[in-house]
Amino acid sequence: MIDAQSQSGRDASHLNCPRCGLSFEPRTHWLTVKYCPRCLARAHAVVEMFSSQLPASVLYAEDSFPQGDAAA
């Protein structure tokens, strides 16, 4: 039996790189990578990717950061 929620993609997670901002959604679980392929190829840097329900464009949007107190 196939889970309907996994077919719709609502539970899919994005892999995000904190260094270069690469974000992608693996089509299957076995395509999941541990280290950022862009950082490995370009900078020869080993950077571990993290999983999130949101893509990098939403995670790092300017309006998503907490605002500091203006009175300070």
C-alpha positions, -999 to 999 in steps of 0.1 A, spaced: 0 0 0 13 35 -9 9 63 16 -12 91 0 7 118 19 41 108 4 26 107 -31 13 143 -28 47 155 -17 35 174 14 59 155 37 89 160 14 119 176 29 145 199 12 182 195 17 199 228 23 235 239 24 243 266 50 275 276 32 264 282 -5 226 281 -2 221 251 -25 186 237 -19 170 207 -35 144 181 -29 155 145 -35 130 126 -56 136 94 -36 151 87 -3 182 70 -17 192 101 -36 197 119 -3 233 132 1 251 140 33 275 166 20 269 195 -4 280 186 -39 285 222 -49 309 230 -21 328 198 -27 332 205 -64 339 242 -63 357 249 -30 368 214 -20 350 220 13 331 193 32 299 210 43 271 188 58 236 196 45 206 199 68 171 188 62 141 212 64 105 213 53 112 247 36 135 255 7 165 279 12 147 308 -5 120 307 23 145 299 51 168 328 43 142 354 31 148 389 45 114 391 61 118 357 79 146 369 102 136 382 137 136 420 140 156 437 166 142 463 190 141 498 175 142 514 210 177 500 218 
